Amino acid sequence: MNIKQLEHIGIAVKSLDEAIPYWENVLGLKCYNVEEVADQKVKTAFFKVGEIKIELLESTSEDGTIAKFIEKKGQGVHHLAFAVDNVENALAEAESKGVQLIDKAPRLGAEGLSIAFLHPKSTLGVLTELCENKNK
Ligand code: ZN
């Protein structure tokens, strides 16, 4: 597949209100967008580091995937997101190479991106998101 760049790093946090001050006051980065993605039961906060974004993820529900992740592993790095030319094609290619997919088809993610996840069982433990900006 044609990966163009690392688009963002997703980080699971218990609370955006607690996490954002660390990123802003200690690391000196500016939160430029906070957005709820109801479909995924998360509230997200975004920072830019050069061309790469940091996406903080807070669960909006006790049974959300982020809540479950934190329960099992604690807060921390949750996923890597790669920008690709075409998510549908990238998914088909991954599947044809034996990768287990979490999303069989792309769905709408934060910032209007079309996104899909590959299962960490097939990616050596790294939850991998493929994303495409269809608004470009
Ligand atoms: Zn993400």
Backbone and ligand atoms as CSV (ligand in chain L), in Angstrom:
chain,resi,resn,atom,element,x,y,z
A,1,MET,N,N,0.848,-1.200,0.000
A,1,MET,CA,C,0.000,0.000,0.000
A,1,MET,C,C,0.873,1.236,0.000
A,2,ASN,N,N,0.304,2.319,-0.413
A,2,ASN,CA,C,1.091,3.539,-0.554
A,2,ASN,C,C,0.887,4.465,0.651
A,3,ILE,N,N,1.765,4.293,1.657
A,3,ILE,CA,C,1.688,5.138,2.849
A,3,ILE,C,C,2.419,6.443,2.563
A,4,LYS,N,N,1.732,7.560,2.778
A,4,LYS,CA,C,2.319,8.858,2.464
A,4,LYS,C,C,3.071,9.443,3.645
A,5,GLN,N,N,2.509,9.239,4.829
A,5,GLN,CA,C,3.181,9.741,6.031
A,5,GLN,C,C,2.504,9.181,7.282
A,6,LEU,N,N,3.191,9.304,8.395
A,6,LEU,CA,C,2.554,9.044,9.679
A,6,LEU,C,C,1.618,10.228,9.905
A,7,GLU,N,N,0.320,9.965,9.975
A,7,GLU,CA,C,-0.655,11.060,10.075
A,7,GLU,C,C,-0.795,11.524,11.519
A,8,HIS,N,N,-1.015,10.562,12.419
A,8,HIS,CA,C,-1.068,10.923,13.834
A,8,HIS,C,C,-0.776,9.729,14.734
A,9,ILE,N,N,-0.537,10.053,15.992
A,9,ILE,CA,C,-0.361,9.040,17.022
A,9,ILE,C,C,-1.540,9.200,17.974
A,10,GLY,N,N,-2.266,8.110,18.203
A,10,GLY,CA,C,-3.425,8.147,19.092
A,10,GLY,C,C,-3.010,7.734,20.495
A,11,ILE,N,N,-3.414,8.512,21.470
A,11,ILE,CA,C,-3.026,8.261,22.860
A,11,ILE,C,C,-4.281,8.208,23.730
A,12,ALA,N,N,-4.429,7.107,24.455
A,12,ALA,CA,C,-5.596,6.931,25.320
A,12,ALA,C,C,-5.357,7.641,26.643
A,13,VAL,N,N,-6.306,8.490,27.028
A,13,VAL,CA,C,-6.216,9.185,28.325
A,13,VAL,C,C,-7.539,9.019,29.073
A,14,LYS,N,N,-7.434,9.099,30.385
A,14,LYS,CA,C,-8.655,8.994,31.192
A,14,LYS,C,C,-9.490,10.258,31.054
A,15,SER,N,N,-8.804,11.377,30.988
A,15,SER,CA,C,-9.520,12.652,30.978
A,15,SER,C,C,-8.772,13.679,30.129
A,16,LEU,N,N,-9.459,14.249,29.153
A,16,LEU,CA,C,-8.837,15.303,28.344
A,16,LEU,C,C,-8.519,16.509,29.220
A,17,ASP,N,N,-9.399,16.788,30.176
A,17,ASP,CA,C,-9.187,17.943,31.054
A,17,ASP,C,C,-7.897,17.808,31.852
A,18,GLU,N,N,-7.553,16.565,32.188
A,18,GLU,CA,C,-6.302,16.350,32.912
A,18,GLU,C,C,-5.113,16.297,31.954
A,19,ALA,N,N,-5.335,15.751,30.773
A,19,ALA,CA,C,-4.216,15.503,29.852
A,19,ALA,C,C,-3.791,16.758,29.092
A,20,ILE,N,N,-4.762,17.553,28.656
A,20,ILE,CA,C,-4.428,18.712,27.812
A,20,ILE,C,C,-3.433,19.661,28.490
A,21,PRO,N,N,-3.595,19.969,29.792
A,21,PRO,CA,C,-2.622,20.870,30.420
A,21,PRO,C,C,-1.176,20.361,30.368
A,22,TYR,N,N,-0.981,19.035,30.456
A,22,TYR,CA,C,0.384,18.507,30.334
A,22,TYR,C,C,0.956,18.831,28.960
A,23,TRP,N,N,0.163,18.524,27.939
A,23,TRP,CA,C,0.641,18.746,26.571
A,23,TRP,C,C,0.866,20.225,26.285
A,24,GLU,N,N,0.033,21.070,26.859
A,24,GLU,CA,C,0.174,22.509,26.586
A,24,GLU,C,C,1.222,23.164,27.474
A,25,ASN,N,N,1.160,22.887,28.769
A,25,ASN,CA,C,2.005,23.635,29.707
A,25,ASN,C,C,3.401,23.070,29.838
A,26,VAL,N,N,3.533,21.750,29.730
A,26,VAL,CA,C,4.859,21.149,29.852
A,26,VAL,C,C,5.527,21.035,28.483
A,27,LEU,N,N,4.806,20.487,27.512
A,27,LEU,CA,C,5.407,20.295,26.194
A,27,LEU,C,C,5.288,21.540,25.319
A,28,GLY,N,N,4.421,22.453,25.707
A,28,GLY,CA,C,4.322,23.710,24.966
A,28,GLY,C,C,3.613,23.590,23.631
A,29,LEU,N,N,2.775,22.553,23.474
A,29,LEU,CA,C,2.027,22.401,22.226
A,29,LEU,C,C,0.635,23.001,22.411
A,30,LYS,N,N,0.006,23.378,21.305
A,30,LYS,CA,C,-1.296,24.025,21.402
A,30,LYS,C,C,-2.383,23.066,20.923
A,31,CYS,N,N,-3.383,22.864,21.769
A,31,CYS,CA,C,-4.532,22.073,21.348
A,31,CYS,C,C,-5.351,22.914,20.378
A,32,TYR,N,N,-5.487,22.435,19.134
A,32,TYR,CA,C,-6.180,23.267,18.131
A,32,TYR,C,C,-7.573,22.765,17.797
A,33,ASN,N,N,-7.935,21.596,18.334
A,33,ASN,CA,C,-9.275,21.075,18.014
A,33,ASN,C,C,-9.690,20.040,19.057
A,34,VAL,N,N,-10.908,20.185,19.563
A,34,VAL,CA,C,-11.493,19.156,20.424
A,34,VAL,C,C,-12.784,18.740,19.742
A,35,GLU,N,N,-12.944,17.449,19.592
A,35,GLU,CA,C,-14.077,16.964,18.808
A,35,GLU,C,C,-14.576,15.645,19.364
A,36,GLU,N,N,-15.903,15.508,19.463
A,36,GLU,CA,C,-16.462,14.231,19.882
A,36,GLU,C,C,-16.813,13.412,18.647
A,37,VAL,N,N,-16.427,12.133,18.686
A,37,VAL,CA,C,-16.839,11.223,17.616
A,37,VAL,C,C,-17.776,10.212,18.263
A,38,ALA,N,N,-19.073,10.505,18.176
A,38,ALA,CA,C,-20.082,9.730,18.901
A,38,ALA,C,C,-20.044,8.257,18.509
A,39,ASP,N,N,-19.889,8.022,17.236
A,39,ASP,CA,C,-19.814,6.686,16.663
A,39,ASP,C,C,-18.764,5.813,17.362
A,40,GLN,N,N,-17.645,6.422,17.744
A,40,GLN,CA,C,-16.558,5.659,18.364
A,40,GLN,C,C,-16.510,5.841,19.885
A,41,LYS,N,N,-17.503,6.560,20.406
A,41,LYS,CA,C,-17.580,6.795,21.846
A,41,LYS,C,C,-16.302,7.423,22.399
A,42,VAL,N,N,-15.801,8.422,21.686
A,42,VAL,CA,C,-14.606,9.134,22.146
A,42,VAL,C,C,-14.744,10.636,21.971
A,43,LYS,N,N,-14.000,11.319,22.828
A,43,LYS,CA,C,-13.780,12.744,22.648
A,43,LYS,C,C,-12.298,12.868,22.347
A,44,THR,N,N,-11.967,13.650,21.328
A,44,THR,CA,C,-10.578,13.726,20.891
A,44,THR,C,C,-10.055,15.155,21.052
A,45,ALA,N,N,-8.762,15.258,21.274
A,45,ALA,CA,C,-8.105,16.567,21.295
A,45,ALA,C,C,-6.858,16.446,20.436
A,46,PHE,N,N,-6.630,17.445,19.584
A,46,PHE,CA,C,-5.531,17.376,18.626
A,46,PHE,C,C,-4.453,18.423,18.850
A,47,PHE,N,N,-3.217,17.979,18.638
A,47,PHE,CA,C,-2.033,18.833,18.699
A,47,PHE,C,C,-1.228,18.572,17.439
A,48,LYS,N,N,-0.450,19.566,17.017
A,48,LYS,CA,C,0.432,19.348,15.868
A,48,LYS,C,C,1.880,19.411,16.312
A,49,VAL,N,N,2.647,18.440,15.828
A,49,VAL,CA,C,4.098,18.454,16.039
A,49,VAL,C,C,4.701,18.379,14.654
A,50,GLY,N,N,5.080,19.518,14.087
A,50,GLY,CA,C,5.484,19.528,12.682
A,50,GLY,C,C,4.305,19.085,11.843
A,51,GLU,N,N,4.532,18.085,11.000
A,51,GLU,CA,C,3.480,17.593,10.108
A,51,GLU,C,C,2.617,16.526,10.780
A,52,ILE,N,N,3.066,16.065,11.936
A,52,ILE,CA,C,2.392,14.937,12.574
A,52,ILE,C,C,1.492,15.427,13.701
A,53,LYS,N,N,0.355,14.771,13.829
A,53,LYS,CA,C,-0.585,15.165,14.873
A,53,LYS,C,C,-0.557,14.165,16.026
A,54,ILE,N,N,-0.908,14.676,17.175
A,54,ILE,CA,C,-1.148,13.837,18.346
A,54,ILE,C,C,-2.645,13.892,18.604
A,55,GLU,N,N,-3.269,12.731,18.739
A,55,GLU,CA,C,-4.707,12.653,18.993
A,55,GLU,C,C,-4.905,12.048,20.382
A,56,LEU,N,N,-5.358,12.859,21.324
A,56,LEU,CA,C,-5.687,12.315,22.643
A,56,LEU,C,C,-7.118,11.802,22.586
A,57,LEU,N,N,-7.344,10.639,23.173
A,57,LEU,CA,C,-8.660,10.007,23.112
A,57,LEU,C,C,-9.186,9.738,24.514
A,58,GLU,N,N,-10.333,10.313,24.810
A,58,GLU,CA,C,-11.009,10.043,26.081
A,58,GLU,C,C,-12.312,9.315,25.772
A,59,SER,N,N,-12.577,8.252,26.511
A,59,SER,CA,C,-13.816,7.512,26.281
A,59,SER,C,C,-15.007,8.301,26.799
A,60,THR,N,N,-16.104,8.259,26.058
A,60,THR,CA,C,-17.325,8.916,26.525
A,60,THR,C,C,-18.298,7.888,27.112
A,61,SER,N,N,-17.838,6.625,27.164
A,61,SER,CA,C,-18.701,5.564,27.670
A,61,SER,C,C,-17.851,4.489,28.341
A,62,GLU,N,N,-18.412,3.877,29.382
A,62,GLU,CA,C,-17.654,2.848,30.109
A,62,GLU,C,C,-17.378,1.617,29.265
A,63,ASP,N,N,-18.202,1.406,28.239
A,63,ASP,CA,C,-17.987,0.214,27.410
A,63,ASP,C,C,-17.308,0.558,26.080
A,64,GLY,N,N,-16.777,1.771,25.990
A,64,GLY,CA,C,-16.075,2.160,24.766
A,64,GLY,C,C,-14.724,1.464,24.655
A,65,THR,N,N,-14.179,1.421,23.444
A,65,THR,CA,C,-12.901,0.720,23.241
A,65,THR,C,C,-11.762,1.390,24.004
A,66,ILE,N,N,-11.820,2.717,24.133
A,66,ILE,CA,C,-10.747,3.413,24.858
A,66,ILE,C,C,-10.832,3.101,26.355
A,67,ALA,N,N,-12.049,3.050,26.883
A,67,ALA,CA,C,-12.218,2.696,28.303
A,67,ALA,C,C,-11.677,1.291,28.558
A,68,LYS,N,N,-11.983,0.372,27.649
A,68,LYS,CA,C,-11.504,-1.010,27.813
A,68,LYS,C,C,-9.989,-1.089,27.688
A,69,PHE,N,N,-9.444,-0.325,26.767
A,69,PHE,CA,C,-7.986,-0.306,26.583
A,69,PHE,C,C,-7.295,0.159,27.865
A,70,ILE,N,N,-7.791,1.254,28.445
A,70,ILE,CA,C,-7.181,1.803,29.664
A,70,ILE,C,C,-7.318,0.816,30.826
A,71,GLU,N,N,-8.461,0.136,30.877
A,71,GLU,CA,C,-8.678,-0.866,31.923
A,71,GLU,C,C,-7.614,-1.964,31.853
A,72,LYS,N,N,-7.310,-2.393,30.637
A,72,LYS,CA,C,-6.341,-3.488,30.441
A,72,LYS,C,C,-4.900,-3.023,30.524
A,73,LYS,N,N,-4.590,-1.909,29.857
A,73,LYS,CA,C,-3.189,-1.524,29.682
A,73,LYS,C,C,-2.806,-0.223,30.346
A,74,GLY,N,N,-3.795,0.509,30.828
A,74,GLY,CA,C,-3.489,1.820,31.381
A,74,GLY,C,C,-3.441,2.877,30.287
A,75,GLN,N,N,-3.222,4.110,30.681
A,75,GLN,CA,C,-3.154,5.193,29.709
A,75,GLN,C,C,-1.869,5.043,28.901
A,76,GLY,N,N,-1.891,5.581,27.692
A,76,GLY,CA,C,-0.674,5.551,26.897
A,76,GLY,C,C,-0.955,5.445,25.422
A,77,VAL,N,N,0.106,5.152,24.658
A,77,VAL,CA,C,-0.018,5.085,23.200
A,77,VAL,C,C,-1.025,4.010,22.820
A,78,HIS,N,N,-1.983,4.387,21.985
A,78,HIS,CA,C,-3.074,3.492,21.610
A,78,HIS,C,C,-2.954,3.017,20.165
A,79,HIS,N,N,-2.677,3.916,19.240
A,79,HIS,CA,C,-2.545,3.501,17.844
A,79,HIS,C,C,-1.671,4.446,17.035
A,80,LEU,N,N,-1.202,3.929,15.898
A,80,LEU,CA,C,-0.512,4.750,14.913
A,80,LEU,C,C,-1.420,4.860,13.699
A,81,ALA,N,N,-1.508,6.049,13.153
A,81,ALA,CA,C,-2.352,6.255,11.978
A,81,ALA,C,C,-1.498,6.685,10.794
A,82,PHE,N,N,-1.631,5.940,9.712
A,82,PHE,CA,C,-0.889,6.247,8.492
A,82,PHE,C,C,-1.830,6.814,7.434
A,83,ALA,N,N,-1.388,7.867,6.785
A,83,ALA,CA,C,-2.161,8.423,5.671
A,83,ALA,C,C,-1.858,7.607,4.425
A,84,VAL,N,N,-2.916,7.170,3.773
A,84,VAL,CA,C,-2.758,6.413,2.518
A,84,VAL,C,C,-3.543,7.113,1.412
A,85,ASP,N,N,-3.224,6.762,0.170
A,85,ASP,CA,C,-3.917,7.335,-0.995
A,85,ASP,C,C,-5.385,6.971,-1.013
A,86,ASN,N,N,-5.655,5.709,-0.673
A,86,ASN,CA,C,-6.998,5.182,-0.824
A,86,ASN,C,C,-7.240,4.096,0.222
A,87,VAL,N,N,-8.098,4.373,1.184
A,87,VAL,CA,C,-8.297,3.442,2.301
A,87,VAL,C,C,-8.880,2.115,1.823
A,88,GLU,N,N,-9.865,2.171,0.922
A,88,GLU,CA,C,-10.479,0.928,0.434
A,88,GLU,C,C,-9.419,-0.005,-0.169
A,89,ASN,N,N,-8.576,0.555,-1.002
A,89,ASN,CA,C,-7.532,-0.259,-1.637
A,89,ASN,C,C,-6.541,-0.792,-0.613
A,90,ALA,N,N,-6.174,0.051,0.346
A,90,ALA,CA,C,-5.209,-0.365,1.361
A,90,ALA,C,C,-5.785,-1.496,2.217
A,91,LEU,N,N,-7.083,-1.392,2.543
A,91,LEU,CA,C,-7.743,-2.452,3.318
A,91,LEU,C,C,-7.762,-3.759,2.538
A,92,ALA,N,N,-8.127,-3.661,1.273
A,92,ALA,CA,C,-8.192,-4.862,0.427
A,92,ALA,C,C,-6.823,-5.511,0.341
A,93,GLU,N,N,-5.798,-4.681,0.212
A,93,GLU,CA,C,-4.438,-5.221,0.111
A,93,GLU,C,C,-4.031,-5.906,1.419
A,94,ALA,N,N,-4.320,-5.235,2.550
A,94,ALA,CA,C,-3.966,-5.819,3.848
A,94,ALA,C,C,-4.676,-7.162,4.024
A,95,GLU,N,N,-5.959,-7.196,3.680
A,95,GLU,CA,C,-6.729,-8.433,3.836
A,95,GLU,C,C,-6.174,-9.534,2.932
A,96,SER,N,N,-5.814,-9.152,1.733
A,96,SER,CA,C,-5.278,-10.157,0.795
A,96,SER,C,C,-3.949,-10.708,1.283
A,97,LYS,N,N,-3.270,-9.960,2.153
A,97,LYS,CA,C,-1.996,-10.417,2.707
A,97,LYS,C,C,-2.166,-11.067,4.070
A,98,GLY,N,N,-3.422,-11.378,4.406
A,98,GLY,CA,C,-3.675,-12.161,5.611
A,98,GLY,C,C,-3.857,-11.361,6.885
A,99,VAL,N,N,-3.984,-10.037,6.766
A,99,VAL,CA,C,-4.162,-9.212,7.959
A,99,VAL,C,C,-5.639,-9.202,8.361
A,100,GLN,N,N,-5.866,-9.391,9.658
A,100,GLN,CA,C,-7.235,-9.327,10.182
A,100,GLN,C,C,-7.665,-7.858,10.279
A,101,LEU,N,N,-8.843,-7.560,9.780
A,101,LEU,CA,C,-9.324,-6.180,9.788
A,101,LEU,C,C,-10.313,-5.963,10.928
A,102,ILE,N,N,-10.236,-4.812,11.563
A,102,ILE,CA,C,-11.293,-4.433,12.503
A,102,ILE,C,C,-12.448,-3.830,11.709
A,103,ASP,N,N,-12.102,-3.005,10.736
A,103,ASP,CA,C,-13.121,-2.396,9.873
A,103,ASP,C,C,-13.004,-2.964,8.463
A,104,LYS,N,N,-14.084,-3.584,8.007
A,104,LYS,CA,C,-14.084,-4.132,6.641
A,104,LYS,C,C,-14.216,-3.017,5.618
A,105,ALA,N,N,-14.815,-1.910,6.080
A,105,ALA,CA,C,-14.982,-0.753,5.190
A,105,ALA,C,C,-14.657,0.496,5.988
A,106,PRO,N,N,-14.178,1.538,5.324
A,106,PRO,CA,C,-13.840,2.775,6.034
A,106,PRO,C,C,-15.054,3.420,6.684
A,107,ARG,N,N,-14.814,4.120,7.787
A,107,ARG,CA,C,-15.876,4.892,8.425
A,107,ARG,C,C,-15.353,6.301,8.685
A,108,LEU,N,N,-16.240,7.159,9.145
A,108,LEU,CA,C,-15.861,8.550,9.342
A,108,LEU,C,C,-15.204,8.731,10.705
A,109,GLY,N,N,-14.009,9.290,10.730
A,109,GLY,CA,C,-13.301,9.525,11.976
A,109,GLY,C,C,-13.236,11.006,12.287
A,110,ALA,N,N,-12.473,11.358,13.318
A,110,ALA,CA,C,-12.292,12.761,13.681
A,110,ALA,C,C,-11.661,13.515,12.516
A,111,GLU,N,N,-11.900,14.796,12.470
A,111,GLU,CA,C,-11.360,15.696,11.448
A,111,GLU,C,C,-11.810,15.320,10.032
A,112,GLY,N,N,-12.943,14.600,9.953
A,112,GLY,CA,C,-13.507,14.282,8.649
A,112,GLY,C,C,-12.718,13.270,7.838
A,113,LEU,N,N,-11.790,12.570,8.496
A,113,LEU,CA,C,-11.005,11.585,7.768
A,113,LEU,C,C,-11.789,10.295,7.588
A,114,SER,N,N,-11.521,9.632,6.500
A,114,SER,CA,C,-12.060,8.306,6.271
A,114,SER,C,C,-11.042,7.330,6.864
A,115,ILE,N,N,-11.476,6.511,7.831
A,115,ILE,CA,C,-10.518,5.709,8.589
A,115,ILE,C,C,-10.920,4.237,8.667
A,116,ALA,N,N,-9.928,3.396,8.921
A,116,ALA,CA,C,-10.188,1.971,9.155
A,116,ALA,C,C,-9.025,1.417,9.963
A,117,PHE,N,N,-9.342,0.455,10.832
A,117,PHE,CA,C,-8.300,-0.111,11.693
A,117,PHE,C,C,-7.953,-1.538,11.304
A,118,LEU,N,N,-6.647,-1.847,11.426
A,118,LEU,CA,C,-6.164,-3.225,11.275
A,118,LEU,C,C,-6.033,-3.803,12.676
A,119,HIS,N,N,-6.325,-5.090,12.810
A,119,HIS,CA,C,-6.316,-5.708,14.142
A,119,HIS,C,C,-4.892,-5.895,14.668
A,120,PRO,N,N,-4.654,-5.498,15.942
A,120,PRO,CA,C,-3.293,-5.627,16.493
A,120,PRO,C,C,-2.784,-7.069,16.538
A,121,LYS,N,N,-3.697,-8.041,16.497
A,121,LYS,CA,C,-3.246,-9.442,16.450
A,121,LYS,C,C,-2.453,-9.717,15.173
A,122,SER,N,N,-2.779,-8.969,14.134
A,122,SER,CA,C,-2.111,-9.176,12.843
A,122,SER,C,C,-0.983,-8.191,12.598
A,123,THR,N,N,-0.810,-7.236,13.508
A,123,THR,CA,C,0.186,-6.188,13.254
A,123,THR,C,C,1.241,-6.144,14.353
A,124,LEU,N,N,1.493,-7.302,14.948
A,124,LEU,CA,C,2.529,-7.430,15.975
A,124,LEU,C,C,2.296,-6.467,17.133
A,125,GLY,N,N,1.015,-6.301,17.477
A,125,GLY,CA,C,0.702,-5.552,18.686
A,125,GLY,C,C,0.478,-4.071,18.508
A,126,VAL,N,N,0.687,-3.564,17.282
A,126,VAL,CA,C,0.490,-2.131,17.059
A,126,VAL,C,C,-0.863,-1.903,16.380
A,127,LEU,N,N,-1.814,-1.397,17.129
A,127,LEU,CA,C,-3.099,-1.067,16.520
A,127,LEU,C,C,-2.832,-0.027,15.434
A,128,THR,N,N,-3.223,-0.358,14.215
A,128,THR,CA,C,-2.864,0.467,13.058
A,128,THR,C,C,-4.109,1.030,12.393
A,129,GLU,N,N,-4.101,2.329,12.240
A,129,GLU,CA,C,-5.212,3.015,11.566
A,129,GLU,C,C,-4.724,3.472,10.201
A,130,LEU,N,N,-5.557,3.263,9.207
A,130,LEU,CA,C,-5.275,3.794,7.879
A,130,LEU,C,C,-6.262,4.922,7.665
A,131,CYS,N,N,-5.797,6.047,7.152
A,131,CYS,CA,C,-6.726,7.141,6.955
A,131,CYS,C,C,-6.468,7.886,5.655
A,132,GLU,N,N,-7.530,8.487,5.206
A,132,GLU,CA,C,-7.487,9.221,3.939
A,132,GLU,C,C,-8.310,10.479,4.090
A,133,ASN,N,N,-7.740,11.567,3.670
A,133,ASN,CA,C,-8.471,12.825,3.691
A,133,ASN,C,C,-9.185,12.991,2.355
A,134,LYS,N,N,-10.494,12.714,2.363
A,134,LYS,CA,C,-11.256,12.779,1.103
A,134,LYS,C,C,-11.674,14.203,0.766
A,135,ASN,N,N,-11.445,15.119,1.712
A,135,ASN,CA,C,-11.854,16.509,1.479
A,135,ASN,C,C,-10.784,17.328,0.774
A,136,LYS,N,N,-9.607,16.727,0.628
A,136,LYS,CA,C,-8.486,17.455,0.028
A,136,LYS,C,C,-8.727,17.770,-1.424
L,1,ZN,ZN,ZN,-6.631,7.947,15.211
